[in-house]
């Protein structure tokens, strides 16, 4: 009984750290969440993590497996708490 409870609790914890999204053409993919703080270059508003590209535009985050897209909107629950800019004093 304790082992079953431990598996359930660890599964619940792991699932809160990623997004499960439907893939084009069928299937699903698991998208990792972004860290609490992201620093972006003003000229290159991209962030990469675990084989995914994240793009910040118009106060929104999008993600893709390729830097060329196609881009999908990242759920707000997986956005960073703060986005900072390098190269110029610009706040969002």
Backbone torsions as a table, in degrees:
resi	resn	phi	psi	omega
1	UNK	NA	-43.0	-179.8
2	UNK	-64.8	-36.0	179.6
3	UNK	-66.7	-40.8	178.4
4	UNK	-62.8	-42.3	179.4
5	UNK	-65.2	-39.9	178.8
6	UNK	-64.2	-40.0	178.1
7	UNK	-65.1	-43.5	179.1
8	UNK	-63.1	-44.2	-179.9
9	UNK	-65.9	-42.8	179.7
10	UNK	-67.8	-35.8	176.7
11	UNK	-64.4	-43.0	178.7
12	UNK	-62.7	-40.7	178.8
13	UNK	-64.5	-45.4	-179.0
14	UNK	-66.5	-37.0	-178.9
15	UNK	-70.0	-23.0	178.1
16	UNK	-77.0	-10.4	-178.6
17	UNK	-98.9	12.2	178.8
18	UNK	-152.8	167.1	177.1
19	UNK	-114.4	137.3	173.5
20	UNK	-101.5	119.9	-176.7
21	UNK	-125.4	151.9	176.6
22	UNK	-76.5	136.7	-179.3
23	UNK	-93.0	145.8	175.2
24	UNK	-62.0	136.5	-178.9
25	UNK	85.1	6.5	177.9
26	UNK	102.5	162.8	-179.3
27	UNK	88.2	-179.9	178.6
28	UNK	-131.8	160.4	173.6
29	UNK	-136.4	151.3	-178.8
30	UNK	-105.5	119.0	-176.5
31	UNK	-104.5	121.8	179.5
32	UNK	-69.4	151.9	177.6
33	UNK	-77.6	161.4	178.2
34	UNK	-86.0	153.6	175.1
35	UNK	-62.8	166.7	-177.4
36	UNK	-65.5	-30.8	-179.0
37	UNK	-126.7	127.8	177.1
38	UNK	-122.9	134.2	172.7
39	UNK	-110.9	126.3	-179.2
40	UNK	-118.5	149.7	170.2
41	UNK	-77.4	142.2	-179.8
42	UNK	-60.3	-39.0	-178.1
43	UNK	-79.3	-21.3	-176.6
44	UNK	-132.4	83.6	-176.7
45	UNK	-79.8	48.1	-179.8
46	UNK	-112.9	149.3	174.2
47	UNK	-136.6	137.8	178.7
48	UNK	-118.2	143.8	179.1
49	UNK	-162.1	130.4	174.3
50	UNK	50.3	40.4	176.9
51	UNK	82.3	6.7	178.0
52	UNK	-114.3	149.5	173.5
53	UNK	-108.3	135.3	177.7
54	UNK	-117.7	135.9	-176.1
55	UNK	-126.8	128.9	-179.3
56	UNK	-105.8	118.4	-179.3
57	UNK	-149.2	140.6	178.3
58	UNK	50.4	42.8	179.5
59	UNK	59.5	31.1	177.7
60	UNK	-136.0	152.9	175.5
61	UNK	-107.2	136.3	174.7
62	UNK	-128.4	159.4	-179.6
63	UNK	-136.5	158.2	178.6
64	UNK	-161.3	160.2	173.6
65	UNK	-81.1	-17.2	-179.3
66	UNK	-127.3	145.4	179.0
67	UNK	-66.6	-19.9	178.7
68	UNK	-88.7	-0.8	-179.9
69	UNK	92.9	-173.0	5.0
70	UNK	-70.8	146.3	-177.6
71	UNK	-97.9	142.9	176.0
72	UNK	-126.7	149.5	-179.2
73	UNK	-71.2	132.0	177.1
74	UNK	-82.5	131.3	178.6
75	UNK	-58.7	143.2	-177.4
76	UNK	-57.3	-30.1	-179.7
77	UNK	-64.2	-14.7	-177.7
78	UNK	-112.6	10.6	175.1
79	UNK	-76.5	155.7	172.8
80	UNK	-71.4	156.7	177.0
81	UNK	-72.6	-29.4	-177.9
82	UNK	-142.3	138.9	175.6
83	UNK	-120.3	123.2	179.2
84	UNK	-112.2	157.1	-177.9
85	UNK	-117.2	134.7	173.8
86	UNK	-101.8	146.7	173.3
87	UNK	98.6	-15.7	178.9
88	UNK	-167.3	150.0	179.1
89	UNK	-78.3	93.2	-178.6
90	UNK	-134.8	125.6	-179.0
91	UNK	-116.0	145.2	175.8
92	UNK	-124.0	NA	NA
